[in-house]
Amino acid sequence: MAEPLKFSVDGQILGPGEAFLPLPDDGLLRGDGVFEVLRLYGGRPFALDLHLDRMARSAESIELPLKRSALEHDVDSLLLSLEHPDSLLRLVQTRAGRRIVTIEPLPVHSPAITLATVTYAPTVVLNGVKSLSYAANMQVTRMAKAAGAEEALFVRPDGVVLEAPTSSIFWATLDGTLRTPSLEAGVLDSITRRKIVERIEVEEGEFRLDDLLASTEAFLASTTREVQPISSIDGTNLPSVPGELTLRAQKAFSVALAEDLP
Ligand SMILES: Cc1ncc(COP(=O)(O)O)c(C=O)c1O
């Protein structure tokens, strides 16, 4: 995570190094809390309501009363003093009820990415929950880097492909079908994934790694990456980078952006 540019804690706007969290707070001590990351385009948040809806579902799943209207107010206040119109907005609520909103620089992503698979059994209790317990997601990226790739790809012990630690995955079969793991497989209900699935034909289901490795093209989808072509998986190069369906997904996502932020 990049060094935040600006924070607010419980509505109080602070600079880097000025924010402190009172302990005890299981948000910090046990990763017990929820978060969201969304993108600001020209100073305007993209799909803020959808992110807050997902945050509310995450909070409900772990029986945490979400202070939604206070968070909305915190976002409005922080955006008033925005200096970097193209940046990330992070929303956090901890178990002790602390509200944290940060503005962070956009990460720089390469035009195409290499992946290494990591076997991972989703924690059923936290399926679809964007909880603060992201240590596994951070660890698999380190493991992928140690294996010589840029990012990890979660694959279930039974061989079913899931997602990357902070993005969804799509790929094209030889007959030109675009596929993505279904939410029931144990992946997050990604907002970027949704915007694509709503606009182009996509087959959702439980698909195995050999299906992905035989694909003609593949891409990651997320708030920070938007639609990012994948160039190789476990050292297997994909033929088209970017392929036709990747370009179609990029276009579909830019239409979604234009509709939401005219
Ligand atoms: C596990 C996981 N999957 C997918 C995504 C992509 O979701 P979104 O498109 O809402 O950014 C994220 C986002 O951070 C994530 O954490």
The ligand as a Tripos MOL2 file, in Angstrom:
@<TRIPOS>MOLECULE
LIG
   16    16     1     0     0
SMALL
NO_CHARGES

@<TRIPOS>ATOM
      1 C1        -10.0460  -10.4700   -3.3120 C.3       1 LIG1
      2 C2        -10.4140   -9.4240   -4.3010 C.ar      1 LIG1
      3 N1        -10.9380   -9.7900   -5.4840 N.ar      1 LIG1
      4 C3        -11.2820   -8.8820   -6.4160 C.ar      1 LIG1
      5 C4        -11.1020   -7.5250   -6.1970 C.ar      1 LIG1
      6 C5        -11.5120   -6.5200   -7.2410 C.3       1 LIG1
      7 O1        -12.6320   -5.8160   -6.7650 O.3       1 LIG1
      8 P1        -13.0020   -4.3770   -7.3130 P.3       1 LIG1
      9 O2        -13.2660   -4.5380   -8.7740 O.co2     1 LIG1
     10 O3        -14.2430   -4.0180   -6.5700 O.co2     1 LIG1
     11 O4        -11.8490   -3.4940   -7.0490 O.co2     1 LIG1
     12 C6        -10.5740   -7.0970   -4.9820 C.ar      1 LIG1
     13 C7        -10.3810   -5.6760   -4.7260 C.2       1 LIG1
     14 O5         -9.5610   -5.2830   -3.9450 O.2       1 LIG1
     15 C8        -10.2200   -8.0630   -4.0110 C.ar      1 LIG1
     16 O6         -9.7180   -7.6980   -2.8340 O.3       1 LIG1
@<TRIPOS>BOND
     1     1     2 1
     2     2     3 ar
     3     2    15 ar
     4     3     4 ar
     5     4     5 ar
     6     5     6 1
     7     5    12 ar
     8     6     7 1
     9     7     8 1
    10     8     9 2
    11     8    10 1
    12     8    11 1
    13    12    13 1
    14    12    15 ar
    15    13    14 2
    16    15    16 1
@<TRIPOS>SUBSTRUCTURE
     1 LIG1         1 GROUP 0 **** ****
